[in-house]
Amino acid sequence: HAEPLIAVTSLPHPTKGEQIIVLYRELPLTPQEIIEQMIAKDLPRLWIPHLDGFRPVDSIPVLGTGKLDLAALKQKAEESEPRI
């Protein structure tokens, strides 16, 4: 199984409930271009990640079956949070 290049999860957000987090090893476009294309397609704003939700990572965690390891993905998202 090839390792995924992009995975999406969410983290708690203090005022919005949840924040979409896009973990990526490689992107076909810049995060700003991705957001602009999503807006142009009239997707609900709730489905569109904020710029600070795009987080580069060295690897995307997968299980032995090749499926995403959702628990490890969430942990990696927590660890990738910008330091305040």
HUJO-V692983 format. One record per backbone hydrogen bond with DSSP energy under -0.5 kcal/mol. NH is the residue of the N-H (numbers start at 1). CO is the residue of the C=O. If there is no record, write none. Layout:
nh co
NH CO
NH CO
This chain:
nh co
7 23
9 21
11 19
13 17
17 13
18 16
19 11
21 9
22 53
23 7
23 21
24 55
25 5
26 5
34 30
35 31
36 32
37 33
38 34
39 35
40 36
41 37
42 39
43 38
47 44
48 45
49 47
53 50
54 51
55 22
55 53
57 24
61 59
63 67
66 63
69 61
70 68
73 69
74 70
75 71
76 72
77 73
78 74
79 75
80 76
81 78
